Amino acid sequence: IREGVSVTTLTVMSEPLRWASTAQDVLQEVRAVARLGIDSEELDLIMRMTMSKIEETAKAQPWSYMGTLSGYDAASTSRDIVEALIASAPAGHLLTKADAFNQTLQKARGQIDLGRVNEACVQLLGHFGGVGEPCGRVVVSSPAFMLDEVTGRRVPIGLPDAAE
């Protein structure tokens, strides 16, 4: 018998100089969601935003493919489609024409239950301290530099000091 490992990954974008406070804010929100769940208004807002983005993408790129692994990111070139297929298939993710993906999600939308969503939140996020003592690690990674939007030059991102 081998040990199983569960990994929860959350990708967060932030301004380089605000990474520490952003990480703290996100962890606080994750803990609140795991402890208190989300309410029906929050679920409705997220559903409307996500479904709207999927519908817009499907209409704008009807030749593309979309799937459960990549959300509303469309694979529109043959290389994108092959890469999405290679990534999706081993894990059992759906990959289909964008319009079919949109229609399927629109039909499934009514089957989403707030109680089940909150149960999943506790299961996925509870180890961050939503219930009981927090356990595990939070790892923050950052690129070494960013491109200045005005000059196009590489701008180094400073290393955190000992307090961070």
C-alpha positions as a LaTeX table, in Angstrom:
\begin{tabular}{lrrr}
\hline
Residue & $x$ (\AA) & $y$ (\AA) & $z$ (\AA) \\
\hline
Ile1 & 0.00 & 0.00 & 0.00 \\
Arg2 & 1.39 & 3.37 & $-0.97$ \\
Glu3 & 0.63 & 6.77 & 0.48 \\
Gly4 & $-1.59$ & 9.06 & $-1.52$ \\
Val5 & $-0.91$ & 12.75 & $-1.86$ \\
Ser6 & $-3.43$ & 15.43 & $-2.61$ \\
Val7 & $-2.22$ & 18.74 & $-4.01$ \\
Thr8 & $-4.36$ & 21.85 & $-4.19$ \\
Thr9 & $-3.02$ & 24.53 & $-6.52$ \\
Leu10 & $-4.28$ & 28.08 & $-6.72$ \\
Thr11 & $-2.73$ & 30.51 & $-9.19$ \\
Val12 & $-2.86$ & 34.17 & $-8.18$ \\
Met13 & $-1.70$ & 37.18 & $-10.16$ \\
Ser14 & $-0.49$ & 40.24 & $-8.30$ \\
Glu15 & 1.65 & 43.30 & $-8.67$ \\
Pro16 & 5.25 & 42.27 & $-7.96$ \\
Leu17 & 5.66 & 44.60 & $-5.00$ \\
Arg18 & 2.40 & 43.43 & $-3.40$ \\
Trp19 & 2.94 & 39.66 & $-3.58$ \\
Ala20 & 3.18 & 39.16 & 0.20 \\
Ser21 & $-0.01$ & 41.06 & 1.06 \\
Thr22 & $-1.81$ & 39.45 & $-1.88$ \\
Ala23 & $-0.80$ & 35.96 & $-0.70$ \\
Gln24 & $-2.07$ & 36.78 & 2.81 \\
Asp25 & $-5.37$ & 38.15 & 1.42 \\
Val26 & $-5.91$ & 35.08 & $-0.74$ \\
Leu27 & $-5.13$ & 32.68 & 2.12 \\
Gln28 & $-7.56$ & 34.56 & 4.37 \\
Glu29 & $-10.28$ & 34.27 & 1.71 \\
Val30 & $-9.54$ & 30.56 & 1.16 \\
Arg31 & $-9.87$ & 29.91 & 4.88 \\
Ala32 & $-13.16$ & 31.84 & 5.01 \\
Val33 & $-14.57$ & 29.87 & 2.08 \\
Ala34 & $-13.52$ & 26.56 & 3.66 \\
Arg35 & $-15.01$ & 27.57 & 7.03 \\
Leu36 & $-18.15$ & 29.46 & 5.98 \\
Gly37 & $-18.73$ & 28.39 & 2.39 \\
Ile38 & $-20.06$ & 30.69 & $-0.29$ \\
Asp39 & $-23.56$ & 32.06 & $-0.47$ \\
Ser40 & $-26.04$ & 31.83 & $-3.33$ \\
Glu41 & $-25.33$ & 35.37 & $-4.57$ \\
Glu42 & $-21.60$ & 34.62 & $-4.87$ \\
Leu43 & $-22.29$ & 31.36 & $-6.70$ \\
Asp44 & $-24.72$ & 33.10 & $-9.06$ \\
Leu45 & $-22.21$ & 35.86 & $-9.83$ \\
Ile46 & $-19.41$ & 33.40 & $-10.55$ \\
Met47 & $-21.71$ & 31.28 & $-12.70$ \\
Arg48 & $-22.86$ & 34.28 & $-14.73$ \\
Met49 & $-19.30$ & 35.54 & $-15.24$ \\
Thr50 & $-17.90$ & 32.12 & $-16.18$ \\
Met51 & $-20.79$ & 31.14 & $-18.45$ \\
Ser52 & $-20.71$ & 34.54 & $-20.16$ \\
Lys53 & $-16.98$ & 34.20 & $-20.85$ \\
Ile54 & $-17.43$ & 30.66 & $-22.22$ \\
Glu55 & $-20.32$ & 31.76 & $-24.44$ \\
Glu56 & $-18.36$ & 34.77 & $-25.76$ \\
Thr57 & $-15.34$ & 32.60 & $-26.53$ \\
Ala58 & $-17.46$ & 29.95 & $-28.27$ \\
Lys59 & $-19.14$ & 32.61 & $-30.44$ \\
Ala60 & $-15.88$ & 34.39 & $-31.26$ \\
Gln61 & $-13.96$ & 31.20 & $-32.08$ \\
Pro62 & $-16.48$ & 28.57 & $-33.22$ \\
Trp63 & $-13.70$ & 26.47 & $-34.80$ \\
Ser64 & $-11.85$ & 26.14 & $-31.50$ \\
Tyr65 & $-12.00$ & 23.45 & $-28.83$ \\
Met66 & $-12.69$ & 23.91 & $-25.14$ \\
Gly67 & $-12.73$ & 21.55 & $-22.19$ \\
Thr68 & $-12.95$ & 20.97 & $-18.49$ \\
Leu69 & $-9.18$ & 21.15 & $-17.98$ \\
Ser70 & $-8.77$ & 24.63 & $-19.46$ \\
Gly71 & $-12.08$ & 26.29 & $-18.57$ \\
Tyr72 & $-12.84$ & 29.18 & $-20.89$ \\
Asp73 & $-9.43$ & 29.15 & $-22.57$ \\
Ala74 & $-10.00$ & 28.02 & $-26.14$ \\
Ala75 & $-7.57$ & 25.88 & $-28.08$ \\
Ser76 & $-7.78$ & 27.46 & $-31.52$ \\
Thr77 & $-4.69$ & 26.38 & $-33.45$ \\
Ser78 & $-3.89$ & 22.80 & $-34.32$ \\
Arg79 & $-0.91$ & 22.91 & $-31.95$ \\
Asp80 & $-3.12$ & 24.23 & $-29.11$ \\
Ile81 & $-5.69$ & 21.51 & $-29.78$ \\
Val82 & $-3.09$ & 18.72 & $-29.77$ \\
Glu83 & $-1.53$ & 20.06 & $-26.55$ \\
Ala84 & $-4.97$ & 20.34 & $-24.91$ \\
Leu85 & $-5.84$ & 16.80 & $-26.02$ \\
Ile86 & $-2.57$ & 15.41 & $-24.64$ \\
Ala87 & $-3.11$ & 17.20 & $-21.33$ \\
Ser88 & $-6.83$ & 16.38 & $-21.05$ \\
Ala89 & $-7.09$ & 12.75 & $-22.07$ \\
Pro90 & $-5.01$ & 11.03 & $-19.34$ \\
Ala91 & $-6.98$ & 12.74 & $-16.57$ \\
Gly92 & $-10.38$ & 12.10 & $-18.16$ \\
His93 & $-11.13$ & 15.72 & $-18.99$ \\
Leu94 & $-13.65$ & 16.60 & $-21.67$ \\
Leu95 & $-12.33$ & 18.33 & $-24.79$ \\
Thr96 & $-14.86$ & 19.18 & $-27.49$ \\
Lys97 & $-15.86$ & 21.86 & $-29.99$ \\
Ala98 & $-16.36$ & 25.22 & $-28.29$ \\
Asp99 & $-20.04$ & 25.48 & $-29.20$ \\
Ala100 & $-20.82$ & 21.98 & $-27.88$ \\
Phe101 & $-18.89$ & 22.74 & $-24.68$ \\
Asn102 & $-20.88$ & 25.95 & $-24.19$ \\
Gln103 & $-24.24$ & 24.24 & $-24.80$ \\
Thr104 & $-23.38$ & 21.37 & $-22.44$ \\
Leu105 & $-22.37$ & 23.75 & $-19.65$ \\
Gln106 & $-25.48$ & 25.86 & $-20.14$ \\
Lys107 & $-27.60$ & 22.72 & $-19.64$ \\
Ala108 & $-25.53$ & 21.54 & $-16.65$ \\
Arg109 & $-25.69$ & 24.95 & $-14.98$ \\
Gly110 & $-29.08$ & 24.19 & $-13.44$ \\
Gln111 & $-27.71$ & 21.04 & $-11.80$ \\
Ile112 & $-25.15$ & 22.89 & $-9.68$ \\
Asp113 & $-26.13$ & 22.67 & $-6.03$ \\
Leu114 & $-24.84$ & 25.22 & $-3.49$ \\
Gly115 & $-24.59$ & 22.60 & $-0.74$ \\
Arg116 & $-22.44$ & 20.31 & $-2.88$ \\
Val117 & $-20.24$ & 23.24 & $-3.92$ \\
Asn118 & $-19.64$ & 24.12 & $-0.27$ \\
Glu119 & $-18.90$ & 20.48 & 0.60 \\
Ala120 & $-16.30$ & 20.44 & $-2.17$ \\
Cys121 & $-14.80$ & 23.69 & $-0.83$ \\
Val122 & $-14.31$ & 22.12 & 2.59 \\
Gln123 & $-12.83$ & 18.98 & 1.06 \\
Leu124 & $-10.42$ & 20.86 & $-1.22$ \\
Leu125 & $-9.53$ & 23.80 & 1.00 \\
Gly126 & $-10.15$ & 22.70 & 4.59 \\
His127 & $-6.54$ & 21.73 & 5.22 \\
Phe128 & $-5.59$ & 25.41 & 4.91 \\
Gly129 & $-7.31$ & 25.99 & 8.23 \\
Gly130 & $-10.96$ & 26.41 & 7.38 \\
Val131 & $-11.80$ & 23.89 & 10.08 \\
Gly132 & $-9.37$ & 22.82 & 12.78 \\
Glu133 & $-5.69$ & 23.60 & 12.72 \\
Pro134 & $-4.09$ & 24.57 & 9.40 \\
Cys135 & $-1.68$ & 22.06 & 7.93 \\
Gly136 & 0.41 & 21.87 & 4.80 \\
Arg137 & 2.42 & 24.53 & 3.08 \\
Val138 & 1.72 & 27.56 & 0.98 \\
Val139 & 4.38 & 28.04 & $-1.68$ \\
Val140 & 4.68 & 31.37 & $-3.46$ \\
Ser141 & 6.67 & 31.51 & $-6.67$ \\
Ser142 & 7.48 & 34.55 & $-8.74$ \\
Pro143 & 9.32 & 35.26 & $-11.97$ \\
Ala144 & 12.79 & 36.76 & $-11.63$ \\
Phe145 & 11.86 & 39.72 & $-13.83$ \\
Met146 & 8.99 & 41.37 & $-15.67$ \\
Leu147 & 8.88 & 43.42 & $-18.84$ \\
Asp148 & 8.28 & 47.14 & $-18.43$ \\
Glu149 & 5.14 & 47.89 & $-20.49$ \\
Val150 & 6.47 & 51.26 & $-21.65$ \\
Thr151 & 10.12 & 50.54 & $-22.45$ \\
Gly152 & 9.96 & 46.78 & $-23.01$ \\
Arg153 & 13.05 & 46.38 & $-20.81$ \\
Arg154 & 13.46 & 43.58 & $-18.30$ \\
Val155 & 12.89 & 44.79 & $-14.75$ \\
Pro156 & 14.18 & 42.51 & $-11.96$ \\
Ile157 & 11.83 & 41.60 & $-9.13$ \\
Gly158 & 13.63 & 41.96 & $-5.81$ \\
Leu159 & 14.03 & 38.99 & $-3.50$ \\
Pro160 & 11.98 & 39.06 & $-0.30$ \\
Asp161 & 13.78 & 40.09 & 2.85 \\
Ala162 & 14.03 & 37.83 & 5.92 \\
Ala163 & 10.76 & 39.16 & 7.39 \\
Glu164 & 8.82 & 38.21 & 4.25 \\
\hline
\end{tabular}
